[in-house]
Every structure is written in C-alpha cells, then in structure tokens.
Amino acid sequence: MQSTLNPTTARRGRTLDGDRGVAHGHDRGSDRRGDGGILLADAMSANALFSGLTGAALVLGAPWLDGVLDLHAAILAGLGVGLVGFAVVILAVLAQPTVIRQAARITIVADIAWVVAAGVVIATDLLPAAAAGPLVASTVVVAGFAIVQTVGLRRAGNGAALGLRPVTMTAAEEADTTIAQAWSRVADAAGHADAAPGLAHVATDGEVADGMVRTCTDDAGRQWSETCTLVAPGLSYRMDVDVSTYPLRYRAVLHDFGMTWRVSPTDRGARLQLTFAGTTMLGLLGRLAIAVFGRDDPARHIVAAHARALDTPSTPATHTAPSSTAPSSTKPARPG
C-alpha cells in the first residue's frame, strides 16, 4: 500500500500522465509564488487566528482578567468581541479569493491603525501598568502581520492573488487480477459507495464517459454531484466535484476538488491508483482543516477495498438499481 498526503505545488498545463498520480488537465491554481497570493493568504489567516483566539480569551476571561489587568470587564469583553468580529471578516474574505487583494489593503490599514493607537495609549500611560505589557506584546505581533501582508501584496504586483494552495492525496495498491478486470472495477462509478467510507448511496446517469454525472449521498443524507472528465478508456478517468454542493465543512475550505483513477499493469497483475486533488482556501487554516479531514486517509481505504474485491472475485460487490435510468449503489444497512 502506498499513500501520501501532499499539500504542495501543482503545475500548469497538465494531462493524465504517468505515475505521478496527480489529476491533470485543469489549471487547479499554481503555487503562485510569483504573485504572493499564498503568502498573503497565509498571513491573513494567521492574523485571523491570532485575533480570534485573543478576542475569545478576552470575552470568556473578562470576569477574571479585570482583576489581573486592572481594567473593567466590560471594556475587555467589548474589545474581545471586536477582535472576534475582525477575525470572522478576514475568514469570510479568504473564502472569496477574488477579493483578497482589496481586503488585504483594508486589513493592513486596520493593523497599522491598531499599532498607532496602541503606541499612543502606551506612550501616554492611559493603561494600568499590568495591561501595558500584554498590549505591547500583541502590538508587536500585529505589526508583524502588517509587514508580512504588505510583502505578500507587493509580490502580487498586478497579477492574480487568489491565495489558493494545491493539495493532493494519493494511494495505490496491487491486485492479483487483469487490467481489464481492474478497469471494470474502478470504472463502475455507481459502485463507489461500496468502497468509500461514509458514503451511503451513489447514482449515475450512465457509464463512465465525458460528462457523466454521479450523485453521492453520505451517511448523514447530504448530497453532492460529480462530473466525469478526462477519460482514457481502460486506463484512467477523473471525477470533478461540484464543490458548491459539497458538505459545508469541505465547501468552506476547498476551492475545487476531484478524484482520478488510474490502472496499470504489474508483474502481479494490476496496480490501482487513486488521487484526490484540489486547491484550498483560507490560507494556513485551510491546509490545517484538510490535514484533519484527511487523517483517516480515505483514498487508502477506497483503494484497499477495491483491491480486496479483485483479489476475492467470489465475493462480488452488491449493487441495486432503483430505476432503469439511474445506475446506483447502496451499502447494505448496518445491523441494529
């Protein structure tokens, strides 16, 4: 078994090629190192995380912190609410990549305003001594965010600054079978539910071919659609997810997403390879979320299930067709 999670750079001008296992053929967002988009998004997401955590601490800890910092709890709670709101606004912007550049300018101005205001407050001794230290420390951090965001914005120049980071997850396994049998297994798009963890039912509007649509339903009843693209009969095909229909936890961090199957001959029989590939939003927070979502390695589970089925042909997958026009697969009900 081979499985990798690789939140690294994808390339432009791609095709379904070779053993890289990366679904090619779409410009899924390059690393954009030249335009500064990723650096800008990373800095803004870190800014949102710092502001949100600080704000939450002030709101929740206000009754206790008023005695420690010698400030009224209402002032601390109000400041905390403002910081949490600032964090939410930044995250909302990062989920709309086309407006990151404009929002970054506003964020930088807000950070600079904080630094200037904090400097005035500290210089004029308007705060109790106990509160001055934490304010100085937080102001240094905010100044750092302003600097890094400015660098990212300058790198962007006049180009795009979407801040999208490519991410891939690949798994592969060999099976004692023929290429034709392996292809028949993975090309059964309606049979995806038999192998995918958390997937209850799949329906398609036809066989694997360009434009074929697959509708997936998870164990919680949530549905999304996927469209077949880049078919190389007998070798590989790709399913692109309509991210706008994805469950919220994925839709919030993924800009685009898809999966590619590839089969190839080996000395043993056939090699099955599955690659998930897409681009994440929300900077550092988006990549952290994908790492958490992928901790169970769904690609590995799916490939292993198909390989086991091919190694034990006497235990075929069970499919049901609720209608004559929509092939589908439904997992058997779990015992009560």
C-alpha positions, -999 to 999 in steps of 0.1 A, spaced: 0 0 0 12 34 -9 -5 66 4 6 101 6 -9 135 16 10 162 -2 -1 198 3 25 210 -22 27 227 -55 8 215 -86 17 225 -121 1 242 -150 -7 226 -184 -14 191 -170 -25 159 -186 -34 125 -172 1 114 -173 24 88 -157 27 76 -122 26 109 -105 -10 101 -96 -20 138 -99 -51 145 -118 -41 167 -147 -58 187 -173 -71 216 -153 -53 247 -141 -61 240 -104 -41 270 -93 -4 270 -94 16 278 -63 16 314 -73 49 320 -57 55 350 -80 22 368 -73 24 365 -35 -12 351 -32 -3 322 -9 19 343 14 -8 369 16 -35 343 24 -12 326 50 -5 359 67 -42 369 68 -53 335 81 -27 337 109 -39 372 116 -75 359 118 -64 331 141 -45 353 165 -73 379 166 -100 353 171 -82 335 199 -72 367 216 -108 380 213 -123 348 226 -99 348 256 -109 384 264 -146 377 262 -145 344 281 -119 355 306 -132 391 312 -145 385 347 -111 371 358 -89 393 337 -103 426 350 -86 420 383 -53 408 366 -51 437 341 -68 463 363 -94 470 335 -132 468 337 -146 435 325 -170 453 301 -140 470 283 -122 437 279 -153 419 267 -160 447 242 -125 446 228 -128 408 226 -160 410 206 -143 434 182 -114 411 177 -136 381 170 -156 401 145 -124 412 128 -113 375 126 -146 365 111 -144 392 84 -109 381 74 -120 344 71 -150 355 50 -128 373 27 -104 344 23 -133 323 13 -138 347 -17 -104 346 -34 -112 372 -60 -114 400 -34 -84 391 -13 -62 418 -28 -87 446 -19 -94 432 15 -57 428 23 -53 466 19 -80 472 44 -66 446 67 -32 462 66 -46 496 73 -65 482 103 -34 466 116 -14 498 112 -42 517 129 -40 493 158 -2 497 161 -5 535 161 -34 536 186 -16 512 209 15 533 207 -3 564 217 -21 546 246 12 532 259 32 564 254 6 585 273 2 560 302 -35 556 296 -34 520 306 -26 505 340 9 490 341 -5 455 343 -22 459 309 6 477 292 28 446 288 2 424 271 -7 454 248 29 458 238 33 421 230 1 420 209 11 451 191 44 436 181 25 406 166 1 428 148 29 449 133 45 417 121 12 407 104 11 441 87 46 437 74 41 402 60 8 411 44 24 441 28 52 419 14 27 395 0 7 423 -16 38 438 -31 48 404 -45 14 401 -62 21 432 -83 -7 434 -109 -12 397 -112 -37 374 -95 -36 370 -58 -61 342 -51 -41 325 -23 -51 290 -34 -28 261 -23 -28 228 -43 -33 197 -22 -31 160 -33 -37 127 -16 -26 95 -34 -30 58 -26 -20 28 -47 -22 -10 -43 -16 -40 -65 -42 -67 -71 -40 -103 -85 -61 -96 -115 -61 -84 -151 -60 -48 -163 -95 -54 -178 -109 -66 -146 -93 -38 -126 -106 -12 -150 -141 -27 -149 -140 -25 -111 -128 12 -107 -148 23 -138 -180 12 -120 -188 48 -110 -221 37 -94 -202 12 -72 -182 40 -55 -204 36 -23 -192 1 -18 -157 13 -11 -158 49 1 -161 53 39 -191 74 50 -208 71 16 -243 56 17 -255 57 -19 -244 67 -54 -265 72 -85 -252 79 -120 -268 89 -153 -248 64 -173 -214 47 -178 -180 63 -173 -177 88 -201 -170 126 -205 -200 144 -190 -213 115 -169 -228 128 -137 -226 110 -104 -247 120 -74 -233 109 -40 -252 107 -7 -233 103 26 -244 86 58 -259 118 70 -281 122 39 -261 151 24 -257 151 -14 -233 164 -39 -226 159 -76 -195 149 -95 -189 151 -133 -167 127 -152 -138 143 -173 -106 133 -189 -115 97 -197 -87 74 -212 -107 42 -216 -92 12 -199 -66 34 -182 -79 64 -163 -107 88 -157 -114 118 -135 -144 129 -114 -147 166 -107 -167 176 -77 -192 204 -78 -178 220 -46 -208 243 -42 -229 212 -34 -203 196 -10 -210 193 27 -202 226 45 -170 215 63 -154 208 29 -171 236 9 -157 261 34 -121 252 27 -120 238 -9 -120 260 -40 -120 229 -63 -117 192 -59 -116 160 -79 -105 124 -79 -86 104 -106 -85 66 -110 -56 50 -129 -49 14 -136 -16 0 -149 0 -35 -154 24 -50 -129 42 -84 -125 15 -95 -101 -14 -83 -122 -27 -47 -119 -19 -16 -100 -48 6 -88 -41 42 -80 -65 68 -67 -56 105 -64 -76 132 -47 -65 167 -59 -78 202 -54 -70 236 -40 -76 250 -6 -87 285 6 -83 301 40 -45 300 39 -29 281 68 -63 274 84 -75 257 51 -45 234 50 -49 226 87 -85 217 81 -76 194 51 -50 177 72 -76 170 99 -102 158 74 -77 135 57 -63 120 88 -83 88 81 -68 86 46 -100 79 26 -80 73 -6 -62 44 11 -95 29 23 -111 31 -11 -82 16 -30 -78 -12 -4 -115 -21 -7 -113 -24 -45 -81 -44 -43 -96 -68 -18 -126 -73 -40 -104 -80 -70 -83 -105 -50 -115 -123 -39 -137 -125 -70 -160 -149 -53 -173 -120 -32 -187 -96 -58 -200 -61 -49 -237 -59 -44 -255 -33 -65 -291 -23 -66 -308 -1 -93 -337 19 -80 -346 29 -116 -339 18 -151 -322 51 -160 -300 57 -129 -275 31 -121 -267 32 -84 -250 15 -55 -262 14 -19 -244 0 11 -263 -27 29 -279 -14 61 -258 -18 92 -272 -44 117 -291 -28 146 
